[in-house]
């Protein structure tokens, strides 16, 4: 069984990599698992915050159930419809067909925080197209 690849975070300050001391220690521990002389790949990419548990809870306990009840779907079916409407991608099996893209890969901003985020577009659509009120997180129970 393959071990998961760890991801270590840092930031660039004055064109230099800065990490917390606990991250440096974690990197040292991970490197010590390789035999001496092992060739490794080092990959740098811009950090993307995944959506938070609170954002996910709001989506699954407020947004999806309100719309599912209105349209007669269960929560999972409604989620699939929303992905198709608001996060479509081209099917790799049938290139002429659109399918719902994964929302797991959306950053916190793309999923919820931005005015044009996935959740905000859904709430606007529900209100303007179907007269459905979806309370904002601060008003949701």
Backbone as JSON, one array per atom type, in Angstrom:
{
  "sequence": "XXXXXXXXXXXXXXXXXXXXXXXXXXXXXXXXXXXXXXXXXXXXXXXXXXXXXXXXXXXXXXXXXXXXXXXXXXXXXXXXXXXXXXXXXXXXXXXXXXXXXXXXXXXXXXXXXXXXXXXXXXXXXXXXXXXXXXXXXXXXX",
  "N": [[0.84, -1.18, 0.0], [0.56, 2.2, -0.83], [2.03, 4.99, 0.74], [0.45, 8.02, 1.81], [1.23, 11.14, 0.26], [2.84, 13.65, 1.97], [1.96, 17.1, 2.59], [3.56, 20.08, 3.0], [3.43, 23.29, 4.44], [4.36, 26.64, 3.72], [5.64, 29.98, 3.38], [6.48, 32.58, 1.07], [8.81, 35.0, 1.57], [10.45, 37.91, 0.86], [11.54, 36.59, -1.36], [12.37, 34.18, -0.29], [11.98, 30.96, 1.21], [9.89, 30.48, 3.95], [9.13, 28.71, 6.85], [7.28, 27.4, 9.61], [8.82, 26.39, 12.71], [7.9, 23.93, 13.62], [7.01, 22.82, 11.26], [9.38, 22.56, 9.84], [10.59, 20.63, 11.46], [8.82, 18.5, 11.02], [9.28, 18.03, 8.32], [11.95, 17.18, 8.42], [11.59, 14.79, 9.9], [10.04, 13.33, 8.08], [11.81, 13.14, 5.88], [13.71, 11.51, 7.03], [12.69, 8.99, 6.74], [13.44, 7.97, 4.35], [15.91, 6.01, 2.62], [19.4, 6.8, 2.83], [20.73, 8.78, 0.21], [18.61, 8.54, -1.53], [16.82, 9.58, -4.38], [14.68, 12.36, -4.71], [11.64, 14.18, -5.52], [10.91, 17.6, -5.55], [8.23, 19.69, -5.17], [6.69, 22.76, -5.86], [3.86, 24.72, -5.25], [1.22, 27.12, -5.45], [-0.51, 27.81, -2.47], [-3.76, 26.63, -1.7], [-6.59, 27.19, 0.08], [-8.73, 24.79, 1.45], [-12.27, 24.28, 1.59], [-13.91, 25.25, 4.59], [-14.96, 23.43, 7.57], [-17.21, 24.64, 8.67], [-18.28, 26.01, 6.46], [-18.89, 23.83, 4.83], [-20.73, 22.49, 6.47], [-22.83, 24.38, 6.56], [-23.6, 24.42, 3.85], [-24.47, 21.71, 3.47], [-26.38, 21.4, 5.51], [-28.16, 23.49, 5.39], [-28.41, 24.95, 2.79], [-28.57, 22.86, 0.73], [-30.65, 21.05, 1.8], [-32.93, 22.8, 1.89], [-33.37, 23.45, -0.8], [-33.62, 20.86, -1.86], [-35.96, 19.93, -0.62], [-37.82, 21.69, -1.74], [-37.69, 21.03, -4.5], [-38.17, 18.29, -4.51], [-36.19, 16.37, -4.28], [-33.74, 14.07, -2.83], [-31.06, 14.87, -0.54], [-28.53, 14.2, -1.69], [-29.13, 13.84, -4.41], [-29.97, 16.44, -5.0], [-27.58, 17.85, -4.58], [-26.05, 16.79, -6.69], [-27.48, 17.82, -8.89], [-27.07, 20.57, -8.45], [-24.29, 20.75, -8.75], [-24.09, 20.19, -11.48], [-25.48, 22.37, -12.55], [-24.06, 24.62, -11.53], [-21.34, 24.11, -11.43], [-20.28, 22.97, -13.85], [-18.54, 20.57, -15.89], [-16.72, 19.26, -18.74], [-17.57, 16.04, -19.86], [-15.37, 13.31, -19.72], [-15.76, 10.89, -20.84], [-17.88, 11.18, -22.61], [-17.43, 13.57, -24.63], [-19.13, 15.64, -25.63], [-20.96, 16.1, -23.69], [-22.03, 17.6, -20.62], [-21.1, 17.35, -17.19], [-21.54, 17.34, -13.61], [-19.07, 19.03, -11.87], [-16.56, 18.26, -9.4], [-16.98, 19.55, -6.12], [-15.24, 19.45, -4.09], [-12.71, 20.25, -4.73], [-12.79, 22.96, -4.79], [-11.66, 26.11, -3.6], [-11.81, 27.92, -0.42], [-12.67, 30.49, -1.03], [-13.68, 30.2, -3.67], [-15.71, 28.37, -3.15], [-17.38, 29.57, -1.21], [-16.79, 32.2, -0.06], [-16.53, 34.38, -1.83], [-18.34, 36.88, -3.73], [-19.21, 35.83, -6.13], [-19.17, 33.13, -5.64], [-19.62, 29.54, -5.5], [-21.7, 28.74, -3.61], [-22.97, 31.21, -3.11], [-23.9, 31.9, -5.68], [-25.77, 29.85, -6.03], [-27.62, 30.44, -3.97], [-28.55, 32.97, -4.84], [-29.71, 32.22, -7.29], [-31.72, 30.47, -6.36], [-33.35, 32.34, -5.03], [-33.96, 34.33, -7.02], [-34.84, 32.93, -9.31], [-36.64, 31.03, -8.37], [-37.94, 31.9, -6.1], [-37.1, 31.1, -3.57], [-36.08, 31.34, -0.29], [-32.95, 31.32, 1.1], [-31.45, 31.3, 4.05], [-28.77, 33.4, 5.2], [-25.58, 32.29, 6.59], [-25.29, 33.4, 9.22], [-27.9, 33.72, 10.03], [-28.98, 31.25, 9.96], [-30.19, 28.25, 11.47]],
  "CA": [[0.0, 0.0, 0.0], [1.34, 3.41, -0.95], [1.85, 6.0, 1.77], [0.03, 9.32, 1.27], [2.29, 12.14, 0.15], [2.54, 14.78, 2.85], [2.06, 18.46, 2.05], [4.08, 20.99, 4.01], [3.12, 24.66, 4.06], [5.28, 27.72, 4.05], [5.34, 31.2, 2.64], [7.63, 33.22, 0.43], [9.05, 36.36, 2.07], [11.7, 38.4, 0.25], [11.99, 35.55, -2.28], [12.92, 33.06, 0.47], [10.98, 30.09, 1.82], [9.79, 30.53, 5.41], [8.2, 27.74, 7.43], [7.3, 27.34, 11.07], [9.8, 25.41, 13.2], [7.27, 22.61, 13.69], [6.96, 22.3, 9.89], [10.75, 22.13, 9.55], [10.79, 19.37, 12.18], [8.03, 17.48, 10.33], [10.0, 17.72, 7.08], [13.11, 16.36, 8.81], [11.1, 13.45, 10.26], [9.62, 12.65, 6.85], [13.01, 12.82, 5.11], [14.45, 10.42, 7.69], [12.1, 7.7, 6.37], [14.07, 7.53, 3.1], [17.31, 5.59, 2.73], [20.37, 7.82, 2.42], [21.03, 8.77, -1.21], [17.38, 8.43, -2.31], [16.44, 10.72, -5.21], [13.31, 12.79, -4.43], [11.12, 15.32, -6.28], [10.41, 18.7, -4.73], [7.21, 20.37, -5.95], [6.15, 23.97, -5.26], [2.62, 25.22, -5.86], [0.56, 28.12, -4.63], [-1.43, 27.22, -1.5], [-5.21, 26.86, -1.84], [-7.33, 26.75, 1.27], [-9.93, 24.0, 1.2], [-13.4, 24.87, 2.31], [-13.9, 24.95, 6.03], [-16.04, 22.57, 8.07], [-18.41, 25.46, 8.83], [-18.85, 26.23, 5.12], [-19.44, 22.55, 4.4], [-21.93, 22.23, 7.28], [-23.88, 25.29, 6.1], [-24.05, 23.94, 2.54], [-25.18, 20.44, 3.58], [-27.49, 21.41, 6.47], [-29.09, 24.59, 5.11], [-28.63, 25.2, 1.36], [-29.03, 21.67, 0.01], [-31.97, 20.57, 2.22], [-34.02, 23.72, 1.51], [-33.62, 23.27, -2.24], [-34.07, 19.48, -2.08], [-37.37, 19.85, -0.23], [-38.6, 22.44, -2.74], [-37.73, 20.34, -5.8], [-38.55, 16.9, -4.37], [-35.01, 15.5, -4.33], [-33.03, 13.88, -1.57], [-29.92, 15.8, -0.49], [-27.47, 13.81, -2.62], [-29.62, 14.16, -5.76], [-29.94, 17.89, -5.15], [-26.17, 18.21, -4.72], [-25.64, 16.45, -8.06], [-28.1, 18.81, -9.78], [-26.4, 21.85, -8.24], [-22.97, 20.66, -9.38], [-24.29, 20.28, -12.92], [-25.9, 23.74, -12.88], [-23.16, 25.68, -11.07], [-19.94, 23.72, -11.54], [-20.24, 21.97, -14.92], [-17.3, 20.28, -16.61], [-16.92, 18.36, -19.88], [-17.41, 14.61, -19.59], [-14.22, 12.71, -20.4], [-16.27, 9.72, -21.55], [-18.73, 11.69, -23.69], [-16.97, 14.96, -24.68], [-20.18, 16.61, -25.93], [-21.87, 16.15, -22.55], [-21.57, 18.24, -19.38], [-21.4, 16.67, -15.94], [-21.25, 18.18, -12.46], [-17.69, 18.93, -11.39], [-16.39, 18.09, -7.96], [-16.88, 20.77, -5.32], [-14.18, 19.24, -3.1], [-11.49, 20.93, -5.17], [-12.97, 24.42, -4.72], [-11.07, 26.78, -2.43], [-12.79, 28.56, 0.45], [-13.21, 31.65, -1.76], [-14.49, 29.7, -4.78], [-16.88, 27.66, -2.64], [-18.31, 30.31, -0.37], [-16.47, 33.53, 0.43], [-16.61, 35.42, -2.86], [-19.69, 37.22, -4.2], [-19.54, 34.94, -7.25], [-18.83, 31.77, -5.23], [-20.57, 28.46, -5.77], [-22.86, 28.8, -2.72], [-23.69, 32.48, -3.32], [-24.63, 31.81, -6.95], [-26.91, 28.98, -5.79], [-28.61, 31.19, -3.16], [-29.16, 33.98, -5.72], [-30.56, 31.49, -8.23], [-32.9, 30.03, -5.63], [-34.19, 33.5, -4.74], [-34.43, 35.06, -8.21], [-35.52, 32.06, -10.28], [-37.66, 30.15, -7.79], [-38.54, 32.5, -4.92], [-36.72, 30.31, -2.39], [-35.18, 32.07, 0.61], [-31.92, 30.54, 1.78], [-30.9, 32.24, 5.02], [-27.3, 33.44, 5.29], [-25.11, 31.47, 7.72], [-25.5, 34.01, 10.52], [-29.32, 33.61, 10.37], [-29.4, 29.84, 9.85], [-30.15, 27.49, 12.73]],
  "C": [[0.89, 1.24, 0.0], [1.01, 4.4, 0.17], [1.33, 7.29, 1.13], [1.21, 10.28, 1.24], [1.95, 13.32, 1.04], [2.67, 16.11, 2.09], [2.48, 19.35, 3.2], [3.84, 22.4, 3.53], [4.19, 25.63, 4.52], [4.83, 28.95, 3.31], [6.63, 31.77, 2.08], [7.69, 34.65, 0.95], [10.42, 36.79, 1.56], [12.35, 37.31, -0.6], [12.67, 34.38, -1.58], [11.78, 32.27, 1.08], [11.05, 30.21, 3.33], [8.76, 29.5, 5.84], [8.3, 27.84, 8.95], [8.28, 26.26, 11.52], [9.19, 24.02, 13.28], [7.15, 21.98, 12.3], [8.35, 21.8, 9.48], [11.03, 20.78, 10.21], [10.03, 18.23, 11.49], [8.7, 17.07, 9.02], [11.21, 16.84, 7.38], [12.69, 14.92, 9.14], [10.72, 12.66, 9.01], [10.84, 12.25, 6.02], [13.79, 11.66, 5.71], [13.87, 9.04, 7.36], [12.69, 7.15, 5.08], [15.49, 7.04, 3.35], [18.23, 6.72, 2.23], [20.69, 7.66, 0.93], [19.8, 8.66, -2.1], [17.14, 9.72, -3.1], [14.98, 11.08, -4.9], [12.93, 13.93, -5.38], [10.63, 16.36, -5.28], [9.47, 19.51, -5.61], [6.74, 21.6, -5.19], [4.88, 24.35, -6.0], [2.01, 26.23, -4.9], [-0.47, 27.42, -3.74], [-2.87, 27.59, -1.83], [-5.88, 26.33, -0.6], [-8.55, 25.95, 0.84], [-11.07, 24.61, 2.0], [-13.4, 24.39, 3.75], [-15.06, 24.02, 6.39], [-17.33, 23.36, 8.25], [-19.08, 25.73, 7.49], [-19.54, 24.96, 4.64], [-20.73, 22.24, 5.16], [-23.1, 23.11, 6.84], [-24.46, 24.79, 4.77], [-24.94, 22.7, 2.7], [-26.37, 20.47, 4.54], [-28.5, 22.52, 6.22], [-29.41, 24.67, 3.61], [-29.24, 23.99, 0.66], [-30.4, 21.19, 0.48], [-33.14, 21.49, 1.83], [-34.38, 23.52, 0.05], [-34.15, 21.87, -2.53], [-35.55, 19.33, -1.73], [-38.25, 20.53, -1.26], [-38.77, 21.65, -4.04], [-38.06, 18.86, -5.72], [-37.39, 15.92, -4.53], [-34.58, 15.12, -2.93], [-31.78, 14.75, -1.64], [-28.83, 15.48, -1.51], [-27.88, 14.11, -4.06], [-29.57, 15.66, -6.01], [-28.51, 18.38, -5.35], [-25.68, 17.93, -6.14], [-26.22, 17.44, -9.07], [-27.4, 20.16, -9.67], [-25.01, 21.86, -8.87], [-23.09, 20.82, -10.89], [-24.64, 21.71, -13.34], [-24.82, 24.78, -12.61], [-21.68, 25.34, -11.09], [-19.77, 22.67, -12.63], [-18.83, 21.8, -15.49], [-17.63, 19.36, -17.78], [-16.7, 16.92, -19.42], [-16.19, 14.11, -20.36], [-14.64, 11.48, -21.2], [-17.06, 10.14, -22.77], [-18.45, 13.18, -23.83], [-18.04, 16.01, -25.01], [-21.13, 16.85, -24.77], [-21.23, 16.83, -21.35], [-21.97, 17.37, -18.2], [-21.09, 17.64, -14.8], [-19.83, 17.95, -11.98], [-17.64, 18.8, -9.88], [-16.32, 19.44, -7.25], [-15.77, 20.64, -4.28], [-12.92, 20.01, -3.45], [-11.6, 22.45, -5.1], [-12.31, 24.97, -3.46], [-12.17, 27.39, -1.58], [-13.45, 29.74, -0.27], [-14.13, 31.17, -2.88], [-15.78, 29.04, -4.29], [-17.87, 28.6, -1.97], [-18.03, 31.8, -0.18], [-16.66, 34.66, -0.57], [-18.06, 35.67, -3.26], [-20.16, 36.28, -5.31], [-19.2, 33.48, -6.93], [-19.96, 30.8, -5.56], [-21.84, 28.6, -4.92], [-23.65, 30.1, -2.93], [-24.46, 32.49, -4.64], [-25.88, 30.94, -6.8], [-28.0, 29.72, -5.02], [-29.31, 32.25, -4.01], [-30.12, 33.34, -6.7], [-31.85, 31.03, -7.55], [-33.87, 31.17, -5.4], [-34.8, 34.09, -6.01], [-35.24, 34.19, -9.17], [-36.69, 31.29, -9.69], [-38.31, 30.7, -6.52], [-38.23, 31.76, -3.63], [-35.75, 31.13, -1.55], [-34.24, 31.08, 1.27], [-31.24, 31.5, 2.76], [-29.37, 32.23, 5.0], [-26.85, 32.68, 6.54], [-25.4, 32.08, 9.1], [-26.96, 33.95, 10.98], [-29.83, 32.18, 10.37], [-29.29, 29.17, 11.21], [-29.43, 26.19, 12.53]]
}
